[in-house]
Amino acid sequence: MIFGNHSSVIVSRNDRENIRKFYCDLLGCEITKSEDERDFLRLGDNFYIAFLYGDVPDESAFLRTGRSVWLELKTDHVEEMRRKILGAGVRKLDIPDPHLYFQAPGGQVLRLVGIDEDLAFYEGIGAGPNVAKVKEAVKLKEN
């Protein structure tokens, strides 16, 4: 099994403008198709996210806890992109890891890494963040 190159998420209609600003204006996604109830965005050459807009509750408090799937964003310019992302007013998650973890408009949690960075730890190889500290940080945010 592998993860595919397509993702979708149901988000509040109220987030549409912020989603477009963040994903298109900041991250450089292209809207490949837009309809009344959904946007299809392409990130890079081959990753697609469909945002399905509906009347859904704001679950941002839950998502801020870090109890979400973390998707990875890769860039050649980590520090520059970090500044831009944080300047866009996203919610930064306090995860004891050297990478930036944040909640994008619409609720997705992302981790920013370098394109050529050694990410062997995230493949189960080598030393990495202290798991106990990560769990404690998530627990503190829930209380």
C-alpha positions in Angstrom: 0.0 0.0 0.0 1.1 3.6 -0.6 -0.5 7.0 -0.1 -1.8 8.4 -3.3 -1.4 11.9 -4.7 -5.0 13.0 -4.0 -6.5 14.4 -0.8 -9.8 15.9 0.1 -11.3 17.6 3.1 -14.7 19.0 4.1 -14.3 22.5 5.4 -16.6 25.4 6.4 -17.7 27.7 3.6 -16.4 30.6 5.7 -12.9 29.4 5.1 -12.9 29.5 1.3 -11.2 32.9 0.9 -8.5 32.1 3.5 -7.9 28.7 2.0 -7.4 30.2 -1.4 -5.1 32.9 -0.1 -3.0 30.5 1.9 -2.7 27.6 -0.6 -2.7 29.6 -3.8 -1.1 33.0 -3.0 1.4 31.7 -0.4 2.1 28.1 -1.3 1.7 28.5 -5.1 -1.1 26.0 -5.6 -3.1 26.3 -8.8 -6.9 26.0 -8.8 -7.5 23.4 -11.5 -11.3 23.6 -11.1 -13.7 25.6 -9.0 -17.4 25.0 -8.4 -20.0 26.4 -6.0 -19.3 23.7 -3.4 -15.7 22.8 -4.0 -12.2 23.8 -5.2 -9.6 21.5 -6.7 -6.0 22.6 -6.1 -2.7 21.3 -7.4 0.4 21.6 -5.3 3.6 21.1 -7.3 3.5 18.8 -10.3 1.4 16.0 -8.9 -0.4 16.5 -5.6 -4.1 17.4 -5.5 -6.3 18.6 -2.7 -10.1 18.9 -3.1 -11.7 21.3 -0.6 -15.4 20.5 -0.2 -17.3 23.5 1.3 -20.2 22.9 3.6 -22.0 23.8 6.8 -19.6 22.2 9.2 -18.7 23.3 12.7 -15.4 25.0 13.5 -13.2 22.2 14.8 -10.1 24.4 15.2 -9.8 23.8 18.9 -9.6 20.0 18.3 -7.2 20.5 15.5 -4.9 22.7 17.5 -4.2 19.8 19.8 -2.0 18.1 17.2 -4.3 15.1 17.2 -4.6 15.2 13.4 -2.9 13.7 10.4 0.2 15.7 9.7 1.0 16.3 6.1 4.5 17.3 5.0 5.4 20.4 2.9 8.9 20.4 1.3 10.8 23.5 0.2 14.2 24.6 -0.9 13.9 27.7 1.2 12.8 26.6 4.7 13.5 29.8 6.7 12.0 32.1 4.1 8.8 29.9 3.8 8.7 29.6 7.6 8.5 33.4 7.9 5.9 33.7 5.2 3.7 30.9 6.7 3.9 32.4 10.2 3.3 35.9 8.7 0.1 34.6 7.2 -1.4 34.2 10.7 -1.7 30.4 10.8 -1.8 28.6 14.2 1.6 27.3 15.1 1.6 24.0 17.0 4.1 23.7 19.9 5.5 20.3 19.0 9.0 19.6 20.4 10.5 18.9 17.0 12.9 21.1 15.0 10.3 21.5 12.2 7.5 24.0 12.0 4.1 22.4 12.6 1.0 24.5 11.9 -2.7 24.5 11.2 -3.5 25.9 7.8 -6.8 27.6 7.0 -9.4 24.8 6.7 -7.8 22.9 9.6 -5.1 20.8 7.9 -1.9 20.3 10.1 1.3 20.6 8.1 5.0 20.1 8.9 7.5 22.2 6.9 10.8 20.4 5.9 13.7 20.9 3.5 13.6 19.2 0.2 17.0 17.7 0.6 16.8 17.2 4.4 17.6 13.8 5.9 14.2 12.7 7.1 15.3 9.1 8.0 13.8 9.4 11.5 10.3 9.8 10.0 10.9 6.5 8.1 11.8 4.7 11.4 15.6 5.0 11.0 17.8 7.0 13.3 17.3 9.3 16.3 14.7 12.0 16.3 12.4 13.9 18.6 11.6 12.6 22.1 8.3 10.9 21.7 7.4 11.4 25.4 7.9 15.2 25.0 5.8 15.2 21.8 2.9 13.4 23.6 3.2 15.7 26.6 3.0 18.8 24.4 -0.1 17.5 22.7 -1.6 16.6 26.1 -0.9 20.1 27.5 -2.7 21.7 24.5 -5.8 19.6 25.1 -6.2 20.8 28.7 
